[in-house]
Amino acid sequence: MVEQFLECLEFLHDHNITHRTRPWNYEWLERWTVRPVRYYLIDFGLSRELDLKDDPGFLGVWGQDKTVPEMSETIPANTFKVDVYHFGNVIKRLTKQYTGLKILKSLANKMTNPDPLKRLTAHEAMKAFQHRKSKWTARTMKRRVWRRTTPFIDRFMVKYRNFNAII
């Protein structure tokens, strides 16, 4: 899911489109019955396609995530870097709500660097993810991800009793 997410962000930025919001309210990792799962980024209400000659700077506070350090009513923020910050915050939130995602924390931290000049671009974030992924073992890739609130008995039933109901 994170890889698809980063692919989408990189694609948008390669085509001078800025998403301009954090797509957090969409429930991922919840329920699915068909594999492989394909995720889609939706809600382009605040998105903008920029002309190559345009400055990517925007004024104001926009989107669901109001924690972006450089958002200001007086100093333009690079909207592409704000997108990366938004998406990095989504990854941070996922690492807090699900087990087995600690391996993504350092990437999320680089994507949410308070200094936009030190923050990764979408392309750099994708490369960093791919680099990390190339070092993961098959066991790491197959590790089940659980919502932290999933009761132990449910985890036990799936792991040891081959209970295949969707939890």
GIZIDA-V130409 format. One record per run of one state. SS is the DSSP state (alpha for helix, beta for strand, coil for the rest). FROM is the first residue (numbers start at 0). TO is the last residue. If there is no record, write none. Layout:
ss/from/to
SS/FROM/TO
SS/FROM/TO
This chain:
ss/from/to
coil/0/0
alpha/1/13
coil/14/15
beta/16/17
coil/18/46
beta/47/48
coil/49/55
beta/56/59
coil/60/70
beta/71/77
alpha/78/96
beta/97/97
coil/98/100
alpha/101/110
coil/111/120
alpha/121/134
coil/135/136
alpha/137/141
coil/142/145
beta/146/146
coil/147/150
alpha/151/159
coil/160/166
